[in-house]
């Protein structure tokens, strides 16, 4: 094999890997997707905490924004 194809392959791999540095990410500066509302964290083992009014309001806002599926609406596709 001549060195020319190896050089071309090496440059292609280098340019391809460098181009990923300039690709925009889907996360904001704080790690959250910018167009979705923030959701608070809660302890899943704490009784009733996941059903609090605050969590329900945040969940409803996220569903309205199209960022998550409402509870009970998810389903699996059976072939």
ZABA-827066 format. One record per atom (N, C-alpha, C, O): residue number from 1; atom name; x, y, z. Coordinates in Angstrom, 3 decimals. Layout:
N
> n, atom, c1, c2, c3
> NUM, CA, X, Y, Z
...
END
This chain:
79
> n, atom, c1, c2, c3
> 1, N, 0.847, -1.165, 0.000
> 1, CA, 0.000, 0.000, 0.000
> 1, C, 0.896, 1.233, 0.000
> 1, O, 1.878, 1.312, 0.739
> 2, N, 0.545, 2.159, -0.820
> 2, CA, 1.345, 3.386, -0.910
> 2, C, 0.986, 4.312, 0.244
> 2, O, -0.115, 4.206, 0.785
> 3, N, 1.865, 5.203, 0.632
> 3, CA, 1.585, 6.078, 1.771
> 3, C, 0.492, 7.117, 1.495
> 3, O, -0.073, 7.672, 2.437
> 4, N, 0.190, 7.387, 0.238
> 4, CA, -0.810, 8.417, -0.085
> 4, C, -2.197, 8.078, 0.468
> 4, O, -2.815, 8.951, 1.077
> 5, N, -2.724, 6.851, 0.289
> 5, CA, -4.033, 6.536, 0.868
> 5, C, -4.024, 6.598, 2.399
> 5, O, -5.031, 6.965, 3.005
> 6, N, -2.911, 6.247, 3.022
> 6, CA, -2.827, 6.308, 4.482
> 6, C, -2.859, 7.758, 4.971
> 6, O, -3.470, 8.063, 5.995
> 7, N, -2.204, 8.634, 4.240
> 7, CA, -2.216, 10.053, 4.602
> 7, C, -3.626, 10.618, 4.424
> 7, O, -4.104, 11.381, 5.264
> 8, N, -4.280, 10.245, 3.340
> 8, CA, -5.649, 10.706, 3.088
> 8, C, -6.589, 10.197, 4.174
> 8, O, -7.436, 10.944, 4.664
> 9, N, -6.445, 8.937, 4.548
> 9, CA, -7.275, 8.365, 5.605
> 9, C, -7.017, 9.077, 6.931
> 9, O, -7.956, 9.407, 7.656
> 10, N, -5.770, 9.307, 7.240
> 10, CA, -5.420, 9.989, 8.484
> 10, C, -5.970, 11.400, 8.542
> 10, O, -6.497, 11.819, 9.572
> 11, N, -5.854, 12.139, 7.445
> 11, CA, -6.393, 13.499, 7.409
> 11, C, -7.918, 13.500, 7.515
> 11, O, -8.499, 14.363, 8.173
> 12, N, -8.556, 12.539, 6.870
> 12, CA, -10.010, 12.439, 6.947
> 12, C, -10.469, 12.160, 8.376
> 12, O, -11.430, 12.763, 8.855
> 13, N, -9.785, 11.252, 9.047
> 13, CA, -10.136, 10.948, 10.431
> 13, C, -9.882, 12.140, 11.343
> 13, O, -10.673, 12.412, 12.247
> 14, N, -8.793, 12.844, 11.113
> 14, CA, -8.471, 14.014, 11.916
> 14, C, -9.508, 15.120, 11.721
> 14, O, -9.995, 15.699, 12.692
> 15, N, -9.838, 15.405, 10.476
> 15, CA, -10.833, 16.442, 10.193
> 15, C, -12.213, 16.047, 10.721
> 15, O, -12.955, 16.893, 11.220
> 16, N, -12.551, 14.774, 10.611
> 16, CA, -13.842, 14.303, 11.121
> 16, C, -13.931, 14.445, 12.629
> 16, O, -14.963, 14.865, 13.152
> 17, N, -12.863, 14.100, 13.331
> 17, CA, -12.893, 14.224, 14.786
> 17, C, -12.857, 15.686, 15.226
> 17, O, -13.471, 16.035, 16.234
> 18, N, -12.157, 16.538, 14.498
> 18, CA, -12.129, 17.960, 14.842
> 18, C, -13.467, 18.635, 14.567
> 18, O, -13.844, 19.573, 15.270
> 19, N, -14.179, 18.172, 13.562
> 19, CA, -15.464, 18.789, 13.236
> 19, C, -16.504, 18.550, 14.326
> 19, O, -17.448, 19.330, 14.455
> 20, N, -16.347, 17.480, 15.115
> 20, CA, -17.295, 17.235, 16.199
> 20, C, -17.154, 18.273, 17.314
> 20, O, -18.085, 18.468, 18.096
> 21, N, -16.021, 18.926, 17.391
> 21, CA, -15.839, 19.960, 18.408
> 21, C, -16.695, 21.191, 18.130
> 21, O, -17.025, 21.944, 19.047
> 22, N, -17.049, 21.391, 16.873
> 22, CA, -17.799, 22.575, 16.485
> 22, C, -19.286, 22.299, 16.302
> 22, O, -20.053, 23.213, 15.999
> 23, N, -19.698, 21.050, 16.481
> 23, CA, -21.117, 20.707, 16.351
> 23, C, -21.863, 21.221, 17.575
> 23, O, -21.388, 21.052, 18.698
> 24, N, -23.004, 21.836, 17.383
> 24, CA, -23.747, 22.356, 18.525
> 24, C, -24.339, 21.235, 19.357
> 24, O, -24.789, 20.226, 18.813
> 25, N, -24.343, 21.399, 20.643
> 25, CA, -24.936, 20.423, 21.543
> 25, C, -26.379, 20.774, 21.819
> 25, O, -26.822, 21.885, 21.528
> 26, N, -27.105, 19.840, 22.375
> 26, CA, -28.512, 20.109, 22.666
> 26, C, -28.716, 20.599, 24.087
> 26, O, -29.844, 20.894, 24.481
> 27, N, -27.655, 20.692, 24.856
> 27, CA, -27.785, 21.135, 26.239
> 27, C, -27.350, 22.573, 26.395
> 27, O, -26.508, 23.069, 25.646
> 28, N, -27.925, 23.231, 27.363
> 28, CA, -27.527, 24.588, 27.691
> 28, C, -26.259, 24.573, 28.538
> 28, O, -25.632, 23.529, 28.718
> 29, N, -25.898, 25.722, 29.047
> 29, CA, -24.681, 25.834, 29.832
> 29, C, -24.770, 25.069, 31.151
> 29, O, -23.751, 24.607, 31.665
> 30, N, -25.961, 24.930, 31.698
> 30, CA, -26.110, 24.237, 32.976
> 30, C, -26.463, 22.758, 32.801
> 30, O, -26.791, 22.089, 33.781
> 31, N, -26.403, 22.240, 31.582
> 31, CA, -26.659, 20.829, 31.332
> 31, C, -28.109, 20.494, 31.048
> 31, O, -28.435, 19.328, 30.823
> 32, N, -28.983, 21.478, 31.052
> 32, CA, -30.386, 21.247, 30.756
> 32, C, -30.697, 21.716, 29.343
> 32, O, -30.098, 22.670, 28.847
> 33, N, -31.626, 21.046, 28.712
> 33, CA, -32.066, 21.470, 27.397
> 33, C, -32.752, 22.822, 27.542
> 33, O, -33.667, 22.957, 28.354
> 34, N, -32.333, 23.830, 26.772
> 34, CA, -32.829, 25.191, 26.976
> 34, C, -34.336, 25.384, 26.805
> 34, O, -34.909, 26.240, 27.479
> 35, N, -34.990, 24.636, 25.943
> 35, CA, -36.401, 24.904, 25.676
> 35, C, -37.348, 24.067, 26.532
> 35, O, -38.562, 24.142, 26.344
> 36, N, -36.832, 23.279, 27.459
> 36, CA, -37.678, 22.508, 28.357
> 36, C, -37.644, 23.125, 29.750
> 36, O, -36.595, 23.584, 30.201
> 37, N, -38.781, 23.139, 30.430
> 37, CA, -38.805, 23.720, 31.775
> 37, C, -38.024, 22.842, 32.755
> 37, O, -37.940, 21.629, 32.565
> 38, N, -37.460, 23.438, 33.785
> 38, CA, -36.706, 22.647, 34.769
> 38, C, -37.647, 21.797, 35.623
> 38, O, -38.769, 22.202, 35.924
> 39, N, -37.175, 20.626, 36.002
> 39, CA, -37.929, 19.740, 36.888
> 39, C, -37.136, 19.586, 38.178
> 39, O, -35.921, 19.388, 38.147
> 40, N, -37.817, 19.677, 39.298
> 40, CA, -37.125, 19.525, 40.571
> 40, C, -36.859, 18.051, 40.847
> 40, O, -37.569, 17.171, 40.361
> 41, N, -35.830, 17.807, 41.632
> 41, CA, -35.497, 16.445, 42.035
> 41, C, -36.238, 16.117, 43.327
> 41, O, -36.431, 16.984, 44.179
> 42, N, -36.641, 14.884, 43.462
> 42, CA, -37.307, 14.461, 44.678
> 42, C, -36.890, 13.036, 44.980
> 42, O, -36.461, 12.305, 44.087
> 43, N, -37.014, 12.642, 46.226
> 43, CA, -36.670, 11.286, 46.646
> 43, C, -37.821, 10.353, 46.280
> 43, O, -38.943, 10.529, 46.754
> 44, N, -37.542, 9.375, 45.448
> 44, CA, -38.620, 8.491, 44.993
> 44, C, -39.137, 7.599, 46.114
> 44, O, -40.246, 7.071, 46.029
> 45, N, -38.334, 7.429, 47.167
> 45, CA, -38.767, 6.604, 48.281
> 45, C, -39.619, 7.351, 49.291
> 45, O, -40.248, 6.722, 50.142
> 46, N, -39.656, 8.664, 49.219
> 46, CA, -40.445, 9.451, 50.172
> 46, C, -41.913, 9.391, 49.774
> 46, O, -42.292, 9.745, 48.658
> 47, N, -42.716, 8.938, 50.706
> 47, CA, -44.143, 8.766, 50.417
> 47, C, -44.801, 10.089, 50.070
> 47, O, -44.689, 11.056, 50.824
> 48, N, -45.475, 10.140, 48.956
> 48, CA, -46.243, 11.304, 48.567
> 48, C, -45.459, 12.428, 47.928
> 48, O, -46.061, 13.352, 47.381
> 49, N, -44.136, 12.386, 47.975
> 49, CA, -43.371, 13.513, 47.429
> 49, C, -43.518, 13.617, 45.917
> 49, O, -43.569, 14.721, 45.376
> 50, N, -43.586, 12.493, 45.237
> 50, CA, -43.721, 12.550, 43.780
> 50, C, -45.107, 13.014, 43.344
> 50, O, -45.304, 13.372, 42.183
> 51, N, -46.069, 13.009, 44.268
> 51, CA, -47.430, 13.453, 43.953
> 51, C, -47.739, 14.840, 44.498
> 51, O, -48.900, 15.248, 44.540
> 52, N, -46.700, 15.571, 44.917
> 52, CA, -46.933, 16.904, 45.471
> 52, C, -47.426, 17.849, 44.376
> 52, O, -47.251, 17.586, 43.186
> 53, N, -48.033, 18.936, 44.791
> 53, CA, -48.574, 19.901, 43.826
> 53, C, -47.469, 20.538, 42.979
> 53, O, -47.667, 20.806, 41.794
> 54, N, -46.312, 20.777, 43.589
> 54, CA, -45.190, 21.385, 42.865
> 54, C, -44.701, 20.469, 41.756
> 54, O, -44.500, 20.906, 40.623
> 55, N, -44.510, 19.197, 42.086
> 55, CA, -44.027, 18.229, 41.090
> 55, C, -45.073, 18.037, 39.998
> 55, O, -44.722, 17.938, 38.822
> 56, N, -46.351, 17.981, 40.366
> 56, CA, -47.420, 17.810, 39.375
> 56, C, -47.482, 19.005, 38.429
> 56, O, -47.694, 18.835, 37.229
> 57, N, -47.298, 20.215, 38.963
> 57, CA, -47.326, 21.412, 38.119
> 57, C, -46.124, 21.436, 37.170
> 57, O, -46.264, 21.786, 35.998
> 58, N, -44.953, 21.065, 37.671
> 58, CA, -43.762, 21.013, 36.818
> 58, C, -43.919, 19.963, 35.729
> 58, O, -43.549, 20.192, 34.578
> 59, N, -44.468, 18.811, 36.096
> 59, CA, -44.688, 17.735, 35.130
> 59, C, -45.671, 18.177, 34.049
> 59, O, -45.450, 17.909, 32.868
> 60, N, -46.752, 18.852, 34.440
> 60, CA, -47.747, 19.325, 33.468
> 60, C, -47.135, 20.347, 32.518
> 60, O, -47.433, 20.345, 31.324
> 61, N, -46.283, 21.217, 33.044
> 61, CA, -45.608, 22.212, 32.199
> 61, C, -44.674, 21.532, 31.195
> 61, O, -44.597, 21.949, 30.040
> 62, N, -43.961, 20.480, 31.634
> 62, CA, -43.065, 19.754, 30.739
> 62, C, -43.846, 18.990, 29.674
> 62, O, -43.402, 18.897, 28.529
> 63, N, -45.003, 18.444, 30.040
> 63, CA, -45.844, 17.735, 29.062
> 63, C, -46.365, 18.719, 28.023
> 63, O, -46.365, 18.425, 26.828
> 64, N, -46.809, 19.891, 28.480
> 64, CA, -47.312, 20.908, 27.556
> 64, C, -46.229, 21.398, 26.598
> 64, O, -46.521, 21.745, 25.454
> 65, N, -44.976, 21.425, 27.064
> 65, CA, -43.862, 21.872, 26.225
> 65, C, -43.388, 20.768, 25.278
> 65, O, -42.561, 21.019, 24.402
> 66, N, -43.911, 19.535, 25.450
> 66, CA, -43.514, 18.426, 24.582
> 66, C, -42.205, 17.781, 24.994
> 66, O, -41.556, 17.113, 24.189
> 67, N, -41.817, 17.977, 26.239
> 67, CA, -40.535, 17.448, 26.712
> 67, C, -40.658, 16.087, 27.380
> 67, O, -39.653, 15.397, 27.556
> 68, N, -41.850, 15.693, 27.749
> 68, CA, -42.038, 14.380, 28.364
> 68, C, -43.454, 13.891, 28.096
> 68, O, -44.329, 14.661, 27.698
> 69, N, -43.661, 12.611, 28.320
> 69, CA, -44.967, 11.994, 28.148
> 69, C, -45.691, 12.007, 29.484
> 69, O, -45.085, 11.732, 30.521
> 70, N, -46.958, 12.317, 29.470
> 70, CA, -47.743, 12.347, 30.692
> 70, C, -47.840, 10.941, 31.293
> 70, O, -47.795, 9.942, 30.576
> 71, N, -47.971, 10.887, 32.596
> 71, CA, -48.095, 9.590, 33.266
> 71, C, -49.342, 8.864, 32.776
> 71, O, -50.421, 9.452, 32.702
> 72, N, -49.193, 7.627, 32.453
> 72, CA, -50.322, 6.826, 31.977
> 72, C, -50.545, 6.875, 30.483
> 72, O, -51.343, 6.098, 29.959
> 73, N, -49.856, 7.775, 29.770
> 73, CA, -50.059, 7.870, 28.326
> 73, C, -49.039, 7.060, 27.516
> 73, O, -49.210, 6.884, 26.309
> 74, N, -47.998, 6.574, 28.160
> 74, CA, -46.973, 5.822, 27.446
> 74, C, -47.483, 4.422, 27.139
> 74, O, -48.210, 3.828, 27.935
> 75, N, -47.100, 3.905, 25.992
> 75, CA, -47.492, 2.549, 25.616
> 75, C, -46.394, 1.937, 24.754
> 75, O, -45.578, 2.643, 24.161
> 76, N, -46.395, 0.636, 24.702
> 76, CA, -45.437, -0.070, 23.856
> 76, C, -46.142, -0.509, 22.584
> 76, O, -47.341, -0.786, 22.578
> 77, N, -45.379, -0.563, 21.523
> 77, CA, -45.941, -0.993, 20.246
> 77, C, -45.743, -2.495, 20.107
> 77, O, -44.617, -2.990, 20.151
> 78, N, -46.818, -3.194, 19.944
> 78, CA, -46.756, -4.634, 19.783
> 78, C, -46.898, -4.942, 18.300
> 78, O, -47.868, -4.521, 17.670
> 79, N, -45.931, -5.680, 17.730
> 79, CA, -46.029, -5.968, 16.285
> 79, C, -47.172, -6.873, 15.922
> 79, O, -47.361, -7.189, 14.747
END
